[in-house]
Amino acid sequence: MQHPATFHDLRDASVFITGGGSGVGAALTDGFLAQGANVAFIGRSDASNFVDEMREKHGRTPLFLQGDITDTDLLHSTMTKATEAHGPLNVLVNNAANDKRHTLEETTPEFWDWMVAINLKAYYFACQQAARLMHAKGGSIINFSSISYLMGNSSYPIYTTSNAGITGMSRSLARELGPQNIRVNALAPGWVLTQKQLDMWATPEDLAAHLDRQCLKEHLTPEDMIAPTLFLASETSRAMTGQCMVVDGGVVGTG
């Protein structure tokens, strides 16, 4: 995908992405590197091949720090390592999530804790550490939510609960961190067809039904999330904070 815009202030910016080695996160790593940013990312699975691919493509190497975002101490230490390599943090993108299907009846307290740890708790504590690591001039935090809770989707109620929480958290932290010139926004994608979605959930019937709901009749890809994220990271959106920006091809409204 050809990037439609250049955000000059992101050159040499220090960027940290959770889940930046696969799916939407990999597209974001690629997008920030294309802008000349210094990217570090955390992920559970080995991403060495992806790192090599990015080095070959961009001539700069993302810093991969393997780990589990639900381990708060580890998450904080990887973020610190990123700033040691790239300087004070400019941008945090909380992207890693798990939309494992489940019902109310089958949910156990242990499963609840696991899902919330991935989909909300890790976001909160990444924001906490980002606020500590950002330069005095501030920075941008981008929390990936989802339109799933705006649609009232079934089949993953803890996931939708967490995404609603992400939006509320982003608004509150925008108020708290504003005096530090740290902007906090949520980004709510529609149904982005990652390889995981195609492999596990995207039946022809469901794809057709969802496309029928969209105003724009083209399925979303991970690359469609790059430009909106770059916009929120850049000083181009310097007066924008506490917002939830929907990027879904026109499924839900926010007015």
GUDRENPA-990384 format. One record per residue (C-alpha): residue number from 1; residue in three letters; x, y, z. Coordinates in nm, 3 decimals. Layout:
! residues N
+-----+------+---------+---------+---------+
! pos ! code !       u !       v !       w !
+-----+------+---------+---------+---------+
! NUM !  Ala !       X !       Y !       Z !
...
+-----+------+---------+---------+---------+
END
This chain:
! residues 255
+-----+------+---------+---------+---------+
! pos ! code !       u !       v !       w !
+-----+------+---------+---------+---------+
!   1 !  Met !   0.000 !   0.000 !   0.000 !
!   2 !  Gln !   0.133 !   0.343 !  -0.097 !
!   3 !  His !   0.132 !   0.583 !   0.197 !
!   4 !  Pro !  -0.081 !   0.886 !   0.104 !
!   5 !  Ala !   0.088 !   1.136 !   0.338 !
!   6 !  Thr !   0.420 !   1.212 !   0.504 !
!   7 !  Phe !   0.424 !   1.324 !   0.866 !
!   8 !  His !   0.759 !   1.499 !   0.891 !
!   9 !  Asp !   0.754 !   1.536 !   1.270 !
!  10 !  Leu !   0.753 !   1.158 !   1.310 !
!  11 !  Arg !   1.103 !   1.125 !   1.164 !
!  12 !  Asp !   1.330 !   0.995 !   1.443 !
!  13 !  Ala !   1.035 !   0.983 !   1.684 !
!  14 !  Ser !   1.052 !   0.719 !   1.957 !
!  15 !  Val !   0.750 !   0.489 !   1.912 !
!  16 !  Phe !   0.641 !   0.190 !   2.121 !
!  17 !  Ile !   0.375 !  -0.051 !   1.989 !
!  18 !  Thr !   0.218 !  -0.342 !   2.174 !
!  19 !  Gly !   0.163 !  -0.642 !   1.947 !
!  20 !  Gly !   0.369 !  -0.475 !   1.677 !
!  21 !  Gly !   0.489 !  -0.791 !   1.505 !
!  22 !  Ser !   0.168 !  -0.932 !   1.358 !
!  23 !  Gly !  -0.171 !  -0.830 !   1.219 !
!  24 !  Val !  -0.261 !  -0.463 !   1.251 !
!  25 !  Gly !   0.041 !  -0.409 !   1.476 !
!  26 !  Ala !   0.282 !  -0.523 !   1.206 !
!  27 !  Ala !   0.121 !  -0.283 !   0.960 !
!  28 !  Leu !   0.167 !  -0.002 !   1.214 !
!  29 !  Thr !   0.534 !  -0.089 !   1.268 !
!  30 !  Asp !   0.580 !  -0.082 !   0.891 !
!  31 !  Gly !   0.396 !   0.250 !   0.865 !
!  32 !  Phe !   0.596 !   0.426 !   1.136 !
!  33 !  Leu !   0.926 !   0.296 !   0.995 !
!  34 !  Ala !   0.826 !   0.434 !   0.655 !
!  35 !  Gln !   0.797 !   0.775 !   0.821 !
!  36 !  Gly !   1.150 !   0.746 !   0.957 !
!  37 !  Ala !   1.047 !   0.674 !   1.316 !
!  38 !  Asn !   1.240 !   0.457 !   1.560 !
!  39 !  Val !   1.005 !   0.174 !   1.652 !
!  40 !  Ala !   1.014 !  -0.070 !   1.942 !
!  41 !  Phe !   0.746 !  -0.331 !   1.991 !
!  42 !  Ile !   0.652 !  -0.609 !   2.230 !
!  43 !  Gly !   0.493 !  -0.939 !   2.133 !
!  44 !  Arg !   0.461 !  -1.291 !   2.271 !
!  45 !  Ser !   0.569 !  -1.476 !   1.956 !
!  46 !  Asp !   0.911 !  -1.460 !   1.796 !
!  47 !  Ala !   0.918 !  -1.182 !   1.537 !
!  48 !  Ser !   1.275 !  -1.220 !   1.412 !
!  49 !  Asn !   1.170 !  -1.281 !   1.052 !
!  50 !  Phe !   0.946 !  -0.974 !   1.056 !
!  51 !  Val !   1.231 !  -0.765 !   1.199 !
!  52 !  Asp !   1.458 !  -0.883 !   0.918 !
!  53 !  Glu !   1.188 !  -0.799 !   0.662 !
!  54 !  Met !   1.151 !  -0.447 !   0.801 !
!  55 !  Arg !   1.528 !  -0.392 !   0.803 !
!  56 !  Glu !   1.546 !  -0.500 !   0.441 !
!  57 !  Lys !   1.253 !  -0.278 !   0.343 !
!  58 !  His !   1.332 !   0.040 !   0.535 !
!  59 !  Gly !   1.703 !   0.028 !   0.611 !
!  60 !  Arg !   1.628 !   0.064 !   0.982 !
!  61 !  Thr !   1.565 !  -0.208 !   1.234 !
!  62 !  Pro !   1.271 !  -0.212 !   1.475 !
!  63 !  Leu !   1.357 !  -0.315 !   1.829 !
!  64 !  Phe !   1.170 !  -0.636 !   1.915 !
!  65 !  Leu !   1.125 !  -0.708 !   2.285 !
!  66 !  Gln !   0.960 !  -1.044 !   2.337 !
!  67 !  Gly !   0.719 !  -1.072 !   2.626 !
!  68 !  Asp !   0.367 !  -1.091 !   2.761 !
!  69 !  Ile !   0.188 !  -0.758 !   2.806 !
!  70 !  Thr !  -0.013 !  -0.897 !   3.097 !
!  71 !  Asp !   0.311 !  -0.907 !   3.300 !
!  72 !  Thr !   0.307 !  -0.543 !   3.410 !
!  73 !  Asp !   0.664 !  -0.535 !   3.542 !
!  74 !  Leu !   0.791 !  -0.686 !   3.218 !
!  75 !  Leu !   0.582 !  -0.447 !   3.009 !
!  76 !  His !   0.723 !  -0.150 !   3.199 !
!  77 !  Ser !   1.081 !  -0.275 !   3.168 !
!  78 !  Thr !   1.049 !  -0.327 !   2.791 !
!  79 !  Met !   0.918 !   0.027 !   2.753 !
!  80 !  Thr !   1.215 !   0.154 !   2.951 !
!  81 !  Lys !   1.452 !  -0.046 !   2.729 !
!  82 !  Ala !   1.289 !   0.113 !   2.425 !
!  83 !  Thr !   1.364 !   0.462 !   2.555 !
!  84 !  Glu !   1.721 !   0.361 !   2.635 !
!  85 !  Ala !   1.758 !   0.267 !   2.269 !
!  86 !  His !   1.556 !   0.543 !   2.105 !
!  87 !  Gly !   1.531 !   0.830 !   2.354 !
!  88 !  Pro !   1.231 !   0.968 !   2.545 !
!  89 !  Leu !   0.903 !   0.819 !   2.430 !
!  90 !  Asn !   0.703 !   1.025 !   2.182 !
!  91 !  Val !   0.428 !   0.781 !   2.087 !
!  92 !  Leu !   0.263 !   0.483 !   2.253 !
!  93 !  Val !   0.026 !   0.266 !   2.050 !
!  94 !  Asn !  -0.171 !   0.016 !   2.258 !
!  95 !  Asn !  -0.273 !  -0.230 !   1.988 !
!  96 !  Ala !  -0.239 !  -0.585 !   2.124 !
!  97 !  Ala !  -0.573 !  -0.752 !   2.198 !
!  98 !  Asn !  -0.750 !  -1.087 !   2.199 !
!  99 !  Asp !  -1.106 !  -1.128 !   2.069 !
! 100 !  Lys !  -1.145 !  -1.494 !   2.166 !
! 101 !  Arg !  -1.511 !  -1.592 !   2.128 !
! 102 !  His !  -1.707 !  -1.678 !   2.442 !
! 103 !  Thr !  -2.052 !  -1.661 !   2.599 !
! 104 !  Leu !  -2.179 !  -1.537 !   2.933 !
! 105 !  Glu !  -2.272 !  -1.889 !   3.044 !
! 106 !  Glu !  -1.930 !  -2.040 !   2.983 !
! 107 !  Thr !  -1.729 !  -1.754 !   3.137 !
! 108 !  Thr !  -1.529 !  -1.833 !   3.448 !
! 109 !  Pro !  -1.365 !  -1.577 !   3.680 !
! 110 !  Glu !  -1.025 !  -1.699 !   3.557 !
! 111 !  Phe !  -1.119 !  -1.640 !   3.193 !
! 112 !  Trp !  -1.257 !  -1.296 !   3.281 !
! 113 !  Asp !  -0.930 !  -1.201 !   3.451 !
! 114 !  Trp !  -0.725 !  -1.327 !   3.156 !
! 115 !  Met !  -0.929 !  -1.137 !   2.897 !
! 116 !  Val !  -0.936 !  -0.813 !   3.094 !
! 117 !  Ala !  -0.563 !  -0.840 !   3.163 !
! 118 !  Ile !  -0.493 !  -0.847 !   2.789 !
! 119 !  Asn !  -0.761 !  -0.613 !   2.661 !
! 120 !  Leu !  -0.777 !  -0.341 !   2.928 !
! 121 !  Lys !  -0.534 !  -0.377 !   3.219 !
! 122 !  Ala !  -0.226 !  -0.386 !   2.994 !
! 123 !  Tyr !  -0.347 !  -0.072 !   2.817 !
! 124 !  Tyr !  -0.385 !   0.113 !   3.144 !
! 125 !  Phe !  -0.042 !   0.026 !   3.278 !
! 126 !  Ala !   0.126 !   0.094 !   2.945 !
! 127 !  Cys !  -0.028 !   0.442 !   2.963 !
! 128 !  Gln !   0.106 !   0.477 !   3.317 !
! 129 !  Gln !   0.461 !   0.399 !   3.206 !
! 130 !  Ala !   0.432 !   0.611 !   2.892 !
! 131 !  Ala !   0.344 !   0.914 !   3.102 !
! 132 !  Arg !   0.664 !   0.857 !   3.300 !
! 133 !  Leu !   0.881 !   0.809 !   2.993 !
! 134 !  Met !   0.757 !   1.087 !   2.770 !
! 135 !  His !   0.973 !   1.395 !   2.730 !
! 136 !  Ala !   0.876 !   1.721 !   2.899 !
! 137 !  Lys !   0.734 !   1.838 !   2.566 !
! 138 !  Gly !   0.468 !   1.563 !   2.585 !
! 139 !  Gly !   0.358 !   1.301 !   2.339 !
! 140 !  Ser !   0.070 !   1.099 !   2.200 !
! 141 !  Ile !  -0.099 !   0.785 !   2.332 !
! 142 !  Ile !  -0.323 !   0.594 !   2.092 !
! 143 !  Asn !  -0.542 !   0.320 !   2.239 !
! 144 !  Phe !  -0.698 !   0.079 !   1.992 !
! 145 !  Ser !  -1.061 !   0.011 !   2.076 !
! 146 !  Ser !  -1.320 !  -0.140 !   1.839 !
! 147 !  Ile !  -1.664 !  -0.064 !   1.699 !
! 148 !  Ser !  -1.773 !  -0.404 !   1.836 !
! 149 !  Tyr !  -1.909 !  -0.246 !   2.155 !
! 150 !  Leu !  -2.076 !   0.037 !   1.961 !
! 151 !  Met !  -2.255 !  -0.227 !   1.753 !
! 152 !  Gly !  -2.351 !  -0.429 !   2.061 !
! 153 !  Asn !  -2.195 !  -0.740 !   1.912 !
! 154 !  Ser !  -2.244 !  -1.074 !   2.085 !
! 155 !  Ser !  -2.005 !  -1.371 !   2.108 !
! 156 !  Tyr !  -1.729 !  -1.190 !   2.298 !
! 157 !  Pro !  -1.884 !  -0.980 !   2.578 !
! 158 !  Ile !  -1.562 !  -0.938 !   2.779 !
! 159 !  Tyr !  -1.389 !  -0.806 !   2.467 !
! 160 !  Thr !  -1.663 !  -0.552 !   2.402 !
! 161 !  Thr !  -1.667 !  -0.457 !   2.770 !
! 162 !  Ser !  -1.293 !  -0.395 !   2.756 !
! 163 !  Asn !  -1.322 !  -0.184 !   2.442 !
! 164 !  Ala !  -1.588 !   0.033 !   2.600 !
! 165 !  Gly !  -1.351 !   0.067 !   2.895 !
! 166 !  Ile !  -1.067 !   0.171 !   2.667 !
! 167 !  Thr !  -1.271 !   0.462 !   2.535 !
! 168 !  Gly !  -1.368 !   0.576 !   2.885 !
! 169 !  Met !  -1.013 !   0.535 !   3.010 !
! 170 !  Ser !  -0.877 !   0.737 !   2.718 !
! 171 !  Arg !  -1.110 !   1.026 !   2.794 !
! 172 !  Ser !  -1.019 !   1.032 !   3.163 !
! 173 !  Leu !  -0.645 !   1.005 !   3.099 !
! 174 !  Ala !  -0.665 !   1.280 !   2.839 !
! 175 !  Arg !  -0.793 !   1.507 !   3.116 !
! 176 !  Glu !  -0.531 !   1.391 !   3.366 !
! 177 !  Leu !  -0.233 !   1.402 !   3.130 !
! 178 !  Gly !  -0.327 !   1.713 !   2.935 !
! 179 !  Pro !  -0.124 !   1.942 !   3.164 !
! 180 !  Gln !   0.182 !   1.735 !   3.068 !
! 181 !  Asn !   0.098 !   1.797 !   2.701 !
! 182 !  Ile !   0.026 !   1.428 !   2.654 !
! 183 !  Arg !  -0.264 !   1.360 !   2.420 !
! 184 !  Val !  -0.469 !   1.043 !   2.466 !
! 185 !  Asn !  -0.708 !   0.924 !   2.198 !
! 186 !  Ala !  -0.885 !   0.599 !   2.114 !
! 187 !  Leu !  -0.906 !   0.457 !   1.763 !
! 188 !  Ala !  -1.197 !   0.224 !   1.692 !
! 189 !  Pro !  -1.152 !   0.013 !   1.379 !
! 190 !  Gly !  -1.426 !  -0.176 !   1.207 !
! 191 !  Trp !  -1.376 !  -0.536 !   1.101 !
! 192 !  Val !  -1.016 !  -0.546 !   0.984 !
! 193 !  Leu !  -0.940 !  -0.862 !   0.791 !
! 194 !  Thr !  -0.615 !  -0.979 !   0.943 !
! 195 !  Gln !  -0.497 !  -1.329 !   0.866 !
! 196 !  Lys !  -0.630 !  -1.441 !   1.205 !
! 197 !  Gln !  -0.977 !  -1.307 !   1.123 !
! 198 !  Leu !  -0.972 !  -1.475 !   0.782 !
! 199 !  Asp !  -0.861 !  -1.805 !   0.933 !
! 200 !  Met !  -1.098 !  -1.813 !   1.232 !
! 201 !  Trp !  -1.408 !  -1.599 !   1.194 !
! 202 !  Ala !  -1.458 !  -1.459 !   0.844 !
! 203 !  Thr !  -1.722 !  -1.682 !   0.686 !
! 204 !  Pro !  -1.851 !  -1.576 !   0.343 !
! 205 !  Glu !  -2.193 !  -1.509 !   0.496 !
! 206 !  Asp !  -2.060 !  -1.288 !   0.774 !
! 207 !  Leu !  -1.831 !  -1.101 !   0.538 !
! 208 !  Ala !  -2.121 !  -1.027 !   0.303 !
! 209 !  Ala !  -2.345 !  -0.916 !   0.590 !
! 210 !  His !  -2.083 !  -0.682 !   0.733 !
! 211 !  Leu !  -1.998 !  -0.531 !   0.395 !
! 212 !  Asp !  -2.367 !  -0.462 !   0.350 !
! 213 !  Arg !  -2.355 !  -0.251 !   0.670 !
! 214 !  Gln !  -2.057 !  -0.049 !   0.547 !
! 215 !  Cys !  -2.108 !   0.270 !   0.349 !
! 216 !  Leu !  -1.784 !   0.205 !   0.163 !
! 217 !  Lys !  -1.808 !  -0.130 !  -0.013 !
! 218 !  Glu !  -1.456 !  -0.254 !   0.044 !
! 219 !  His !  -1.333 !  -0.468 !   0.331 !
! 220 !  Leu !  -1.080 !  -0.313 !   0.565 !
! 221 !  Thr !  -0.720 !  -0.435 !   0.576 !
! 222 !  Pro !  -0.450 !  -0.377 !   0.840 !
! 223 !  Glu !  -0.296 !  -0.116 !   0.610 !
! 224 !  Asp !  -0.612 !   0.094 !   0.640 !
! 225 !  Met !  -0.521 !   0.158 !   1.004 !
! 226 !  Ile !  -0.179 !   0.310 !   0.930 !
! 227 !  Ala !  -0.269 !   0.662 !   0.818 !
! 228 !  Pro !  -0.527 !   0.725 !   1.095 !
! 229 !  Thr !  -0.272 !   0.613 !   1.355 !
! 230 !  Leu !   0.002 !   0.830 !   1.206 !
! 231 !  Phe !  -0.237 !   1.125 !   1.211 !
! 232 !  Leu !  -0.311 !   1.076 !   1.582 !
! 233 !  Ala !   0.060 !   1.031 !   1.656 !
! 234 !  Ser !   0.165 !   1.340 !   1.466 !
! 235 !  Glu !   0.148 !   1.704 !   1.566 !
! 236 !  Thr !  -0.102 !   1.731 !   1.280 !
! 237 !  Ser !  -0.361 !   1.635 !   1.544 !
! 238 !  Arg !  -0.203 !   1.849 !   1.819 !
! 239 !  Ala !  -0.538 !   1.994 !   1.933 !
! 240 !  Met !  -0.714 !   1.656 !   1.943 !
! 241 !  Thr !  -0.736 !   1.459 !   2.267 !
! 242 !  Gly !  -0.993 !   1.261 !   2.462 !
! 243 !  Gln !  -1.158 !   1.147 !   2.141 !
! 244 !  Cys !  -1.259 !   0.814 !   1.990 !
! 245 !  Met !  -1.193 !   0.815 !   1.616 !
! 246 !  Val !  -1.389 !   0.551 !   1.426 !
! 247 !  Val !  -1.231 !   0.401 !   1.114 !
! 248 !  Asp !  -1.480 !   0.142 !   0.992 !
! 249 !  Gly !  -1.583 !   0.217 !   0.635 !
! 250 !  Gly !  -1.905 !   0.373 !   0.763 !
! 251 !  Val !  -2.078 !   0.122 !   0.990 !
! 252 !  Val !  -2.146 !   0.316 !   1.312 !
! 253 !  Gly !  -2.197 !   0.683 !   1.387 !
! 254 !  Thr !  -2.049 !   0.881 !   1.676 !
! 255 !  Gly !  -2.250 !   1.203 !   1.662 !
+-----+------+---------+---------+---------+
END
